[in-house]
Amino acid sequence: MSETKVKIMSTAKLMFNKHGYGAISLFEIAQNMNISRGNLTYHFGDKDELLTMISNEMWSKLEAERQKSIKLPSFKNLHNEVQLYYKYQKEYAFIFLDPHVLNHPQIKKQFREITAQSIKENKEIIAFSIGVGNMKPEAFPGLYNNLSFIAWMLTFFWLPQQIIRGEKKQEDGEKLIWSVLLPHMTEKGLYNFKKYFGEGYLNSLGDPFDIDIESLISF
């Protein structure tokens, strides 16, 4: 890929993240780069082609980094996977935030494929954890399928919820995932969790629950 093409994609990505995909034209990207619109369209015929290339770049980077992980399901792999997705949500924020972009045929297809893969891998992590004694058997049918789905949601929709809530920007979504998984761990699993993450991490999963029921009831 030519240096100019890389610069166009990088500039476009920054402008789309800041202003939104729909708000930025090819002319504005060219202006920002001090090149002609004709020069830009020589490399990218239209905005759709530019979007497709940026999307392909994101998925290629993501897959390359995912391949570095050990395939055996583990606490470490779940941690690495979640943080990897959070990293790319920041770098390619406009893709995750714009419903029109998400409905682009190619991007929709890519998201559906990676979603199915992520949920499948979450199930494999839980199955492996049960097998080695880190998690309890399923308490009722559907519980662990639902937790696998919840873990995916907390990964892929973390950035939109931060914007909606408009607060606690330093909050770590991974801690919410562990919060829903930890009650289903065995003593062995909890020991291994603390061994990997540390006692301090366990005690920093969130604010203590301090709602006083008496303050909610009046007679």
Secondary structure, 3 states (H helix, E strand, C coil): CCHHHHHHHHHHHHHHHHHCHHHCCHHHHHHHHCCCHHHHHHHCCCHHHHHHHHHHHHHHHHHHHHCCCCCCCCHHHHHHHHHHHHHHHHHCHHHHHCHHHHCCHHHHHHHHHHHHHHHHHHHHHHHHHHHCCCECCCCCCCHHHHHHHHHHHHHHCHHHHHHHHCCCCCCCHHHHHHHHHHHHECHHHHHHHHHHHCHHHHCCCCCCCCCCHHHHCCC
